[in-house]
Amino acid sequence: MAHFAGLDVSIEETAVCVVDEAGAVLMQCSVATEPEAIAAALAPFAATLKRAGHEAGALSPWLHPGLLALGIPVVCLETRQVRAAMSAQRNKTDTTDALGLAHLMRTGWFRQAHVKTDGAYRLKLLLTHRRNLKRKFLDLENAIRHSLKSFGVKLHKVGRAGFEQAVREACAEDALTAELMDCMLAARAALWREYLKLHDLVVKLVARDELCRRFMAIPGVGPVTALTFATAVDDPTRFRRSRDVAAYFGLTSKRWQSGTSIDVQGRISKAGDPDVRRALYEAASAMLTRYKGQTALKTWGQKIAKRCHKKAVVAMARKLAVIMHAMWRDGTIYADRPHAEGTADTAATVKDRKLLGAHA
């Protein structure tokens, strides 16, 4: 008789539940969240255990490969479907969640989530920390701008290079304010310095990657967009069709249909990785507004932009996701129309282009 297990994973402990084919509970316990401890709890059912399921979470990149290495037939579950399946439970506890996961494993009503490779998670961490440093830098800069408005100082026309000097000149006659701004400016400079280190590391990694360089042949696609997309997809073969990638990243519209009287085509679902969606949107916007040449994709987007600019950018971002996946899957290069001289690319600065040339 086959057995099925559910694992409700938390930071310290994991609730384990094992059921048989008829749904009868054979074991319920809690063990430390370690692959070895979980494998030891499931050892009595090792010969008959068909599936053991856990929700995708922060510990999945570490726990999932660890369990597979110990011979546990573990499955990572898509969180949205699990939440919907167990929403009818009257009481929500770790024990009941593990029981619900075990029943999902038994019935087969689940959608498996892809667990990326270790390298993909490391690159994702680099991109995440790069973005975080930039956000904190902008938060500090905006805080300085806002605080100086109380004294009638307006810095909205000051660029990034002259920002520090403008602030110091504005506060030169006020000792207390000058000391406060000195601390804020020092923190701002430190954040920008560390951000540039991570950004240069991204550019160097992209320069060594043949796939990312092929992606960058697309107008508007820079180092960050190329690496973000490659890291998020990880394995192109897990998508049967290239157009499925657009839906995976939440760039397709939702639909609400009931009977013959209700059929609503809504806005995009915004499912999946928001960083990828944002990067594709920025690349599409750069192609539509800043790229001086003409491509078939840009011409198509311009027709939609006559009705709504934002919808045109979203539609082009969706097309970019399909094109980039097809290029990856087939090993092809982007060949639309020749690039115009002086092309602008928001994702790749002049410095990025020079670094890429040096490391190519």
Buried (B, 14 or more C-beta within 10 A) or exposed (E): EEBBBBBBBEEEBBBBBBBBEEEEEBBBEBBEBEBEBBBEBBEEBEEEBBBBBBBBBEBBBEBBBBBEEBEBBBBBBBEEBBEEBBEEEEEEEBBBBBBBBBBBBBEEEBEEBBBBEEEBBEBBEBBEEBBEBBEBBEEBBEEBBEBBEEEEBEBEEBEEEEBBEBBEEBBEEEEEBBEBBBEBBEBBEEBBEBBBEBBEEBBBBBBEBEBBBBBBBBBBBBBBBBBBBBBBBBEBEEBEEBBBBBBBBBBBEEEEEEEEEEEEEEEBBEBBBEBBBBBBBBBBBBBBBEBEBBBEBBEBBBEBBEEEBEBBBBBBBBBBBBBBBBBBBEEEEBEBEEEEEEBBBBBBBEEBBEBBEEEE
